C-alpha cells in the first residue's frame, strides 16, 4: 500500500518513508526518512513555475506526469518497495495539490498499464 503524508506530521506509520521533495525540509531529522528520492521530485523549473498556485494544479499535473514518464526506474523502485510492505510518500508543502499527491496518482496509473 502506498500513502502520502506531510513530513511534519507525527505518525507512527510503519513502512518505507520516502521523501519525494527536491529540497530537504527544514527541521526534519534524517532518522524520520528511509529514502530521499529528490530525483523524482518536479524539476526546479516546474516547481518554480507552479509555485503552489491552486489555479495551476491541472497544468502542473500534466507537466509533472510528462517528467515522470522519463523516470521509470525510480517509479519501479517505489513499486518494488510497495510489494514488500507499506510505502509512505513524504512531502513538505501545505498546498492541496502536492507533488506527492500527483506522484501517487501517477503510480496508480503506472501499475494498471
N, C-alpha and C positions, 0 to 999 in steps of 0.2 A: 504494500500500500504506500502511495506517495501522497504526502500532505504538504501544506505550506504553513509557515509560522513567521511572525515577525521576530527577528533575532533578539529583541529586547524583552520578549515575553518570558516570564519564568515558567518553565514547563519541565516536567519530568518524563516527557515522551521518550520512549526508547527507540533507538534506530540510528541509522547513519544520518548525521546532521550536516547537510551540505549548504554552505554559504554560496549563494548564486549572484552576489553583487561584485562589481568590478573594484570597488573601494572597500577597505576594511572598516566596519562600523565603529564609531567612537565608543570607547569604554567596554568593549566586549573582549573577554579573556579567551585566549586560544583554546582552552580546555572545553569550551562550550561548542566548539566546531570540530567535526570529524574531518571534513574535506572542504577546502576552499577552491571552488571552480570559477575563478574570476574570468576565465576564457569563455565561459558560456553566457556571461552577462552581456547585455546590449553594448555595442561599440560606444566609444566615447562620443562620437558624432551623433549617434541615435539618442543616447542618454541626454546630451545637451539640447538637442532639438526638442525632445519630448518634454523635458523639464517638469514632468508630472502634471501637465496641463490636462484636466479631465476631458476637454474638448478634442484632444489629440489622441485619445485612447484607442479608438478603432484603427487609425492610421499607424499608431505605434505598434499594435499587434501585427498588422500586415508586414511592416518593415522588420520587426523582430523575428517573425516567422521566417522571412527570407534569410536573415542572418543565421538562424538555427539550422536551416537546410544544409549549410556547409559545415555543421558541427556534429555530424552523425556519430563520430567516435565518442564524444562526450555524452551524447544522448544515450547511446548504447551502454555506456558505463553506468549512468544513473539507473537505467532499466535493469542492469545486472545486479546492482545493489538492491533494487526493489524485489527481485526474485528471491533474495536471501532473507529479506525482512523489511521492516519499516524504513522509509526514507522521509526525512523532513527537509524540505527546501526552505532555507532561511533567507530573509531579505530585511532591509532596514527601513525602507520608506514607510511613511504614513499614508501615502496615496492609495486610493481604492483600486487603481489599475496598475498593479506592480509587475515587474519583470518575472517574479516568481509565479504569480497567477497565470501570466501568459505562457511561461515555460511549462507549467503543469498542463495547461490546455494543449500545448504542442505535444507533450509526451503522450497524452491520452490519444491523440490522433495518430501519432507515430506508431504506437502499439497496435492500432487497428489496421494499419496498412501492411 
